[in-house]
């Protein structure tokens, strides 16, 4: 290899190395930003039919926007009694939510859940809704989880 | 001894140069192949890259510190030797002038 060829090879490897480094840094920063981002931004969830009377289901309404393409894989709620004495799992949907809302804009979503059979005496509860998601961004895929706490639930005493 | 050490430093600089030119591309190509074939996920590649980057940065930092220290010592010694030569040349010039004046 003569001097000219050596110089050209050195310059080429410098350029390729520079581009590789820039690619690695960009991918690393994009990945960190994607990994640490929440699924929903400007999110609000509330129960629209408080207090829940006889035979009614719990109706939830949600508004929020997503930055990435995310598909929910599991959604459940936990109703904690306000006195902290007990809790109930909310996982029986009577009306389904939209699984994959559009990213980038606020899309309203709603769903209904059955009142658990063991809430006979009614009472005041604070509900935590948790969603598990699979999110995609560029070449990345990431499992994400987001919880929205402190949703007021008032249940009137049940007959059965 | 100094000559040998200087040669060692020149070789180390050359190795760092080759490492800096090849490693990013090699890492990018290898991780891309491994991710495409599903052998590792992006998170593993990210943390391996981060670890490699951190190790390289620390090793390079200490190497640079010791090399700079060695260069400063060499420079000081060279400067001191030059000062001595300068002083001796001045003495020789003075003696030569004295001889010239005598004759």
Interface residues (C-beta under 8 A of the other chain):
Chain A: X10 X13 X14 X16 X17 X20 X21 X23 X24 X28 X31 X32 X35 X139 X140 X141
Chain B: X20 X21 X22 X23 X24 X25 X27 X28 X42 X43 X46 X49 X50
